[in-house]
């Protein structure tokens, strides 16, 4: 069984305003609002399942998707060569 702990706290003006707003919004007593704020701020956040959306890219047998980095490098090399040719 948990026993209540009675203590004195000094709230800075911004924190007092937040507690007051919580009291007004939810109809809570000062004690209830402070306890709620402490629990909300110190309790571990619930873990959400991470999901990565997937997209169909279509099947193109002419493209070797497992060689995508090599293809990107070749395209970049071609673009750099084109730019160098334009300068001359």
TORDOSE-816416 format. One record per atom (N, C-alpha, C): residue in one letter; chain; atom name; x, z, y. Coordinates in Angstrom, 3 decimals. Example, Ala and Ser with C-alpha at 12.3 -4.5 7.8 and 13.67 -1.06 7.14 Angstrom:
+--------+--------+-------+----------+----------+----------+
: residu : chaine : atome :       xx :       zz :       yy :
+--------+--------+-------+----------+----------+----------+
:      a :      A :     N :   13.190 :    7.800 :   -5.690 :
:      a :      A :    CA :   12.300 :    7.800 :   -4.500 :
:      a :      A :     C :   13.200 :    7.800 :   -3.300 :
:      s :      A :     N :   12.850 :    7.080 :   -2.250 :
:      s :      A :    CA :   13.670 :    7.140 :   -1.060 :
:      s :      A :     C :   12.900 :    7.870 :    0.030 :
+--------+--------+-------+----------+----------+----------+
This chain:
+--------+--------+-------+----------+----------+----------+
: residu : chaine : atome :       xx :       zz :       yy :
+--------+--------+-------+----------+----------+----------+
:      x :      A :     N :    0.847 :    0.000 :   -1.183 :
:      x :      A :    CA :    0.000 :    0.000 :    0.000 :
:      x :      A :     C :    0.885 :    0.000 :    1.237 :
:      x :      A :     N :    0.609 :   -0.930 :    2.146 :
:      x :      A :    CA :    1.392 :   -1.003 :    3.375 :
:      x :      A :     C :    0.812 :   -0.056 :    4.405 :
:      x :      A :     N :    1.697 :    0.636 :    5.076 :
:      x :      A :    CA :    1.263 :    1.531 :    6.149 :
:      x :      A :     C :    1.537 :    0.858 :    7.475 :
:      x :      A :     N :    0.646 :    1.093 :    8.413 :
:      x :      A :    CA :    0.829 :    0.521 :    9.743 :
:      x :      A :     C :    1.984 :    1.234 :   10.436 :
:      x :      A :     N :    2.750 :    0.454 :   11.206 :
:      x :      A :    CA :    3.852 :    1.025 :   11.973 :
:      x :      A :     C :    3.474 :    0.939 :   13.438 :
:      x :      A :     N :    3.476 :    2.047 :   14.082 :
:      x :      A :    CA :    3.134 :    2.079 :   15.499 :
:      x :      A :     C :    4.427 :    2.045 :   16.291 :
:      x :      A :     N :    4.497 :    1.096 :   17.247 :
:      x :      A :    CA :    5.710 :    0.959 :   18.032 :
:      x :      A :     C :    5.355 :    0.477 :   19.430 :
:      x :      A :     N :    6.308 :    0.580 :   20.319 :
:      x :      A :    CA :    6.133 :    0.091 :   21.679 :
:      x :      A :     C :    6.998 :   -1.142 :   21.850 :
:      x :      A :     N :    6.408 :   -2.209 :   22.388 :
:      x :      A :    CA :    7.181 :   -3.412 :   22.654 :
:      x :      A :     C :    7.025 :   -3.796 :   24.124 :
:      x :      A :     N :    8.027 :   -4.436 :   24.634 :
:      x :      A :    CA :    7.967 :   -4.967 :   25.995 :
:      x :      A :     C :    7.987 :   -6.479 :   25.882 :
:      x :      A :     N :    6.917 :   -7.099 :   26.363 :
:      x :      A :    CA :    6.815 :   -8.549 :   26.300 :
:      x :      A :     C :    7.263 :   -9.156 :   27.620 :
:      x :      A :     N :    8.006 :  -10.225 :   27.523 :
:      x :      A :    CA :    8.355 :  -10.968 :   28.723 :
:      x :      A :     C :    7.094 :  -11.691 :   29.190 :
:      x :      A :     N :    7.021 :  -12.052 :   30.471 :
:      x :      A :    CA :    5.781 :  -12.631 :   31.018 :
:      x :      A :     C :    5.266 :  -13.858 :   30.255 :
:      x :      A :     N :    6.155 :  -14.751 :   29.822 :
:      x :      A :    CA :    5.689 :  -15.935 :   29.107 :
:      x :      A :     C :    5.102 :  -15.572 :   27.749 :
:      x :      A :     N :    5.722 :  -14.608 :   27.058 :
:      x :      A :    CA :    5.202 :  -14.173 :   25.758 :
:      x :      A :     C :    3.873 :  -13.444 :   25.933 :
:      x :      A :     N :    3.768 :  -12.631 :   26.978 :
:      x :      A :    CA :    2.508 :  -11.918 :   27.245 :
:      x :      A :     C :    1.385 :  -12.914 :   27.525 :
:      x :      A :     N :    1.694 :  -13.982 :   28.243 :
:      x :      A :    CA :    0.682 :  -15.000 :   28.535 :
:      x :      A :     C :    0.227 :  -15.696 :   27.256 :
:      x :      A :     N :    1.167 :  -15.954 :   26.340 :
:      x :      A :    CA :    0.794 :  -16.584 :   25.071 :
:      x :      A :     C :   -0.098 :  -15.672 :   24.242 :
:      x :      A :     N :    0.232 :  -14.383 :   24.210 :
:      x :      A :    CA :   -0.592 :  -13.428 :   23.458 :
:      x :      A :     C :   -1.970 :  -13.334 :   24.094 :
:      x :      A :     N :   -2.027 :  -13.292 :   25.411 :
:      x :      A :    CA :   -3.308 :  -13.221 :   26.122 :
:      x :      A :     C :   -4.155 :  -14.458 :   25.824 :
:      x :      A :     N :   -3.520 :  -15.633 :   25.823 :
:      x :      A :    CA :   -4.260 :  -16.859 :   25.527 :
:      x :      A :     C :   -4.817 :  -16.823 :   24.104 :
:      x :      A :     N :   -4.002 :  -16.343 :   23.157 :
:      x :      A :    CA :   -4.454 :  -16.228 :   21.767 :
:      x :      A :     C :   -5.629 :  -15.262 :   21.667 :
:      x :      A :     N :   -5.560 :  -14.157 :   22.401 :
:      x :      A :    CA :   -6.653 :  -13.183 :   22.406 :
:      x :      A :     C :   -7.943 :  -13.831 :   22.914 :
:      x :      A :     N :   -7.833 :  -14.565 :   24.022 :
:      x :      A :    CA :   -9.015 :  -15.193 :   24.618 :
:      x :      A :     C :   -9.589 :  -16.289 :   23.730 :
:      x :      A :     N :   -8.696 :  -17.136 :   23.162 :
:      x :      A :    CA :   -9.155 :  -18.261 :   22.347 :
:      x :      A :     C :   -9.838 :  -17.817 :   21.067 :
:      x :      A :     N :   -9.316 :  -16.767 :   20.453 :
:      x :      A :    CA :   -9.824 :  -16.365 :   19.133 :
:      x :      A :     C :  -10.605 :  -15.057 :   19.132 :
:      x :      A :     N :  -10.737 :  -14.460 :   20.299 :
:      x :      A :    CA :  -11.484 :  -13.200 :   20.373 :
:      x :      A :     C :  -10.786 :  -12.073 :   19.625 :
:      x :      A :     N :   -9.460 :  -12.030 :   19.698 :
:      x :      A :    CA :   -8.680 :  -11.019 :   18.982 :
:      x :      A :     C :   -8.321 :   -9.856 :   19.896 :
:      x :      A :     N :   -8.048 :   -8.733 :   19.261 :
:      x :      A :    CA :   -7.498 :   -7.610 :   20.016 :
:      x :      A :     C :   -6.013 :   -7.885 :   20.252 :
:      x :      A :     N :   -5.394 :   -7.101 :   21.121 :
:      x :      A :    CA :   -3.970 :   -7.266 :   21.390 :
:      x :      A :     C :   -3.175 :   -7.121 :   20.098 :
:      x :      A :     N :   -3.485 :   -6.075 :   19.334 :
:      x :      A :    CA :   -2.773 :   -5.822 :   18.080 :
:      x :      A :     C :   -2.921 :   -6.995 :   17.110 :
:      x :      A :     N :   -4.144 :   -7.506 :   16.969 :
:      x :      A :    CA :   -4.375 :   -8.636 :   16.066 :
:      x :      A :     C :   -3.613 :   -9.880 :   16.519 :
:      x :      A :     N :   -3.606 :  -10.133 :   17.827 :
:      x :      A :    CA :   -2.922 :  -11.317 :   18.353 :
:      x :      A :     C :   -1.419 :  -11.223 :   18.144 :
:      x :      A :     N :   -0.836 :  -10.050 :   18.387 :
:      x :      A :    CA :    0.606 :   -9.876 :   18.203 :
:      x :      A :     C :    0.964 :  -10.024 :   16.728 :
:      x :      A :     N :    0.189 :   -9.408 :   15.837 :
:      x :      A :    CA :    0.454 :   -9.529 :   14.403 :
:      x :      A :     C :    0.336 :  -10.980 :   13.943 :
:      x :      A :     N :   -0.678 :  -11.680 :   14.439 :
:      x :      A :    CA :   -0.850 :  -13.093 :   14.082 :
:      x :      A :     C :    0.355 :  -13.910 :   14.550 :
:      x :      A :     N :    0.779 :  -13.694 :   15.779 :
:      x :      A :    CA :    1.909 :  -14.444 :   16.336 :
:      x :      A :     C :    3.196 :  -14.167 :   15.559 :
:      x :      A :     N :    3.410 :  -12.927 :   15.198 :
:      x :      A :    CA :    4.617 :  -12.588 :   14.430 :
:      x :      A :     C :    4.581 :  -13.257 :   13.062 :
:      x :      A :     N :    3.443 :  -13.181 :   12.390 :
:      x :      A :    CA :    3.333 :  -13.821 :   11.065 :
:      x :      A :     C :    3.522 :  -15.333 :   11.165 :
:      x :      A :     N :    2.903 :  -15.943 :   12.181 :
:      x :      A :    CA :    3.004 :  -17.396 :   12.337 :
:      x :      A :     C :    4.430 :  -17.816 :   12.656 :
:      x :      A :     N :    5.138 :  -17.015 :   13.415 :
:      x :      A :    CA :    6.495 :  -17.376 :   13.801 :
:      x :      A :     C :    7.556 :  -17.060 :   12.771 :
:      x :      A :     N :    7.334 :  -16.061 :   11.948 :
:      x :      A :    CA :    8.370 :  -15.624 :   11.015 :
:      x :      A :     C :    8.105 :  -15.990 :    9.557 :
:      x :      A :     N :    6.884 :  -16.355 :    9.242 :
:      x :      A :    CA :    6.579 :  -16.731 :    7.856 :
:      x :      A :     C :    7.201 :  -18.087 :    7.560 :
:      x :      A :     N :    7.676 :  -18.285 :    6.341 :
:      x :      A :    CA :    8.233 :  -19.602 :    6.002 :
:      x :      A :     C :    7.155 :  -20.668 :    6.104 :
:      x :      A :     N :    7.532 :  -21.812 :    6.623 :
:      x :      A :    CA :    6.594 :  -22.920 :    6.763 :
:      x :      A :     C :    6.237 :  -23.459 :    5.382 :
:      x :      A :     N :    4.977 :  -23.831 :    5.188 :
:      x :      A :    CA :    4.608 :  -24.403 :    3.889 :
:      x :      A :     C :    5.331 :  -25.731 :    3.683 :
:      x :      A :     N :    5.803 :  -25.931 :    2.493 :
:      x :      A :    CA :    6.528 :  -27.166 :    2.186 :
:      x :      A :     C :    5.532 :  -28.258 :    1.877 :
:      x :      A :     N :    5.696 :  -29.387 :    2.562 :
:      x :      A :    CA :    4.836 :  -30.537 :    2.316 :
:      x :      A :     C :    5.565 :  -31.518 :    1.418 :
:      x :      A :     N :    4.802 :  -32.142 :    0.572 :
:      x :      A :    CA :    5.387 :  -33.141 :   -0.319 :
:      x :      A :     C :    5.802 :  -34.348 :    0.507 :
:      x :      A :     N :    7.037 :  -34.765 :    0.348 :
:      x :      A :    CA :    7.561 :  -35.908 :    1.085 :
:      x :      A :     C :    7.243 :  -37.179 :    0.329 :
:      x :      A :     N :    6.651 :  -38.128 :    1.033 :
:      x :      A :    CA :    6.308 :  -39.398 :    0.404 :
:      x :      A :     C :    6.860 :  -40.529 :    1.261 :
:      x :      A :     N :    7.453 :  -41.488 :    0.612 :
:      x :      A :    CA :    7.952 :  -42.675 :    1.284 :
:      x :      A :     C :    7.017 :  -43.825 :    0.960 :
:      x :      A :     N :    6.423 :  -44.441 :    1.997 :
:      x :      A :    CA :    5.536 :  -45.569 :    1.701 :
:      x :      A :     C :    6.332 :  -46.754 :    1.172 :
:      x :      A :     N :    5.735 :  -47.473 :    0.269 :
:      x :      A :    CA :    6.392 :  -48.653 :   -0.300 :
:      x :      A :     C :    5.634 :  -49.895 :    0.124 :
:      x :      A :     N :    6.332 :  -50.987 :    0.159 :
:      x :      A :    CA :    5.741 :  -52.263 :    0.535 :
:      x :      A :     C :    6.174 :  -53.325 :   -0.466 :
:      x :      A :     N :    5.293 :  -54.251 :   -0.755 :
:      x :      A :    CA :    5.653 :  -55.384 :   -1.606 :
:      x :      A :     C :    6.460 :  -56.361 :   -0.766 :
:      x :      A :     N :    7.576 :  -56.791 :   -1.298 :
:      x :      A :    CA :    8.421 :  -57.742 :   -0.589 :
:      x :      A :     C :    8.266 :  -59.142 :   -1.161 :
:      x :      A :     N :    7.475 :  -59.260 :   -2.176 :
:      x :      A :    CA :    7.304 :  -60.564 :   -2.806 :
:      x :      A :     C :    8.492 :  -60.880 :   -3.691 :
:      x :      A :     N :    8.298 :  -61.806 :   -4.574 :
:      x :      A :    CA :    9.372 :  -62.182 :   -5.483 :
:      x :      A :     C :    9.889 :  -63.549 :   -5.081 :
:      x :      A :     N :   11.158 :  -63.612 :   -4.724 :
:      x :      A :    CA :   11.791 :  -64.873 :   -4.373 :
:      x :      A :     C :   13.037 :  -65.014 :   -5.235 :
:      x :      A :     N :   12.948 :  -65.795 :   -6.310 :
:      x :      A :    CA :   14.079 :  -65.890 :   -7.221 :
:      x :      A :     C :   15.339 :  -66.461 :   -6.569 :
:      x :      A :     N :   15.182 :  -67.145 :   -5.429 :
:      x :      A :    CA :   16.362 :  -67.719 :   -4.773 :
:      x :      A :     C :   17.194 :  -66.652 :   -4.057 :
:      x :      A :     N :   16.622 :  -65.463 :   -3.824 :
:      x :      A :    CA :   17.357 :  -64.383 :   -3.151 :
:      x :      A :     C :   17.802 :  -63.342 :   -4.165 :
:      x :      A :     N :   19.063 :  -63.002 :   -4.098 :
:      x :      A :    CA :   19.584 :  -61.949 :   -4.981 :
:      x :      A :     C :   19.513 :  -60.625 :   -4.219 :
:      x :      A :     N :   18.421 :  -59.878 :   -4.381 :
:      x :      A :    CA :   18.220 :  -58.639 :   -3.633 :
:      x :      A :     C :   19.291 :  -57.606 :   -3.932 :
:      x :      A :     N :   19.900 :  -57.674 :   -5.102 :
:      x :      A :    CA :   20.952 :  -56.718 :   -5.420 :
:      x :      A :     C :   22.254 :  -57.059 :   -4.693 :
:      x :      A :     N :   22.281 :  -58.181 :   -4.026 :
:      x :      A :    CA :   23.466 :  -58.586 :   -3.256 :
:      x :      A :     C :   23.134 :  -58.653 :   -1.761 :
:      x :      A :     N :   22.184 :  -57.849 :   -1.316 :
:      x :      A :    CA :   21.700 :  -57.917 :    0.064 :
:      x :      A :     C :   22.798 :  -57.605 :    1.077 :
:      x :      A :     N :   23.665 :  -56.648 :    0.792 :
:      x :      A :    CA :   24.738 :  -56.323 :    1.739 :
:      x :      A :     C :   25.718 :  -57.486 :    1.884 :
:      x :      A :     N :   26.010 :  -58.137 :    0.788 :
:      x :      A :    CA :   26.908 :  -59.290 :    0.864 :
:      x :      A :     C :   26.270 :  -60.413 :    1.684 :
:      x :      A :     N :   24.982 :  -60.656 :    1.443 :
:      x :      A :    CA :   24.261 :  -61.666 :    2.192 :
:      x :      A :     C :   24.241 :  -61.326 :    3.679 :
:      x :      A :     N :   23.997 :  -60.070 :    4.021 :
:      x :      A :    CA :   23.993 :  -59.655 :    5.423 :
:      x :      A :     C :   25.364 :  -59.870 :    6.049 :
:      x :      A :     N :   26.414 :  -59.564 :    5.321 :
:      x :      A :    CA :   27.771 :  -59.778 :    5.818 :
:      x :      A :     C :   28.058 :  -61.250 :    6.063 :
:      x :      A :     N :   27.622 :  -62.096 :    5.149 :
:      x :      A :    CA :   27.827 :  -63.538 :    5.318 :
:      x :      A :     C :   27.075 :  -64.064 :    6.531 :
:      x :      A :     N :   25.836 :  -63.611 :    6.718 :
:      x :      A :    CA :   25.056 :  -64.035 :    7.874 :
:      x :      A :     C :   25.705 :  -63.569 :    9.175 :
:      x :      A :     N :   26.216 :  -62.353 :    9.169 :
:      x :      A :    CA :   26.898 :  -61.831 :   10.354 :
:      x :      A :     C :   28.163 :  -62.644 :   10.645 :
:      x :      A :     N :   28.917 :  -62.977 :    9.599 :
:      x :      A :    CA :   30.127 :  -63.792 :    9.785 :
:      x :      A :     C :   29.781 :  -65.155 :   10.371 :
:      x :      A :     N :   28.713 :  -65.765 :    9.868 :
:      x :      A :    CA :   28.288 :  -67.066 :   10.384 :
:      x :      A :     C :   27.907 :  -66.966 :   11.859 :
:      x :      A :     N :   27.205 :  -65.907 :   12.228 :
:      x :      A :    CA :   26.800 :  -65.728 :   13.619 :
:      x :      A :     C :   28.011 :  -65.524 :   14.520 :
:      x :      A :     N :   28.981 :  -64.726 :   14.085 :
:      x :      A :    CA :   30.200 :  -64.515 :   14.872 :
:      x :      A :     C :   30.974 :  -65.823 :   15.034 :
:      x :      A :     N :   31.065 :  -66.620 :   13.973 :
:      x :      A :    CA :   31.765 :  -67.904 :   14.052 :
:      x :      A :     C :   31.046 :  -68.836 :   15.029 :
:      x :      A :     N :   29.715 :  -68.833 :   15.013 :
:      x :      A :    CA :   28.944 :  -69.664 :   15.918 :
:      x :      A :     C :   29.215 :  -69.268 :   17.369 :
:      x :      A :     N :   29.240 :  -67.962 :   17.650 :
:      x :      A :    CA :   29.505 :  -67.490 :   19.003 :
:      x :      A :     C :   30.914 :  -67.853 :   19.469 :
:      x :      A :     N :   31.885 :  -67.756 :   18.565 :
:      x :      A :    CA :   33.250 :  -68.122 :   18.930 :
:      x :      A :     C :   33.348 :  -69.615 :   19.240 :
:      x :      A :     N :   32.640 :  -70.432 :   18.474 :
:      x :      A :    CA :   32.643 :  -71.879 :   18.718 :
:      x :      A :     C :   32.019 :  -72.205 :   20.074 :
:      x :      A :     N :   30.987 :  -71.461 :   20.467 :
:      x :      A :    CA :   30.333 :  -71.695 :   21.761 :
:      x :      A :     C :   31.264 :  -71.397 :   22.934 :
:      x :      A :     N :   32.161 :  -70.430 :   22.770 :
:      x :      A :    CA :   33.094 :  -70.054 :   23.837 :
:      x :      A :     C :   34.148 :  -71.120 :   24.096 :
:      x :      A :     N :   34.460 :  -71.873 :   23.072 :
:      x :      A :    CA :   35.561 :  -72.840 :   23.217 :
:      x :      A :     C :   35.132 :  -74.154 :   23.764 :
+--------+--------+-------+----------+----------+----------+
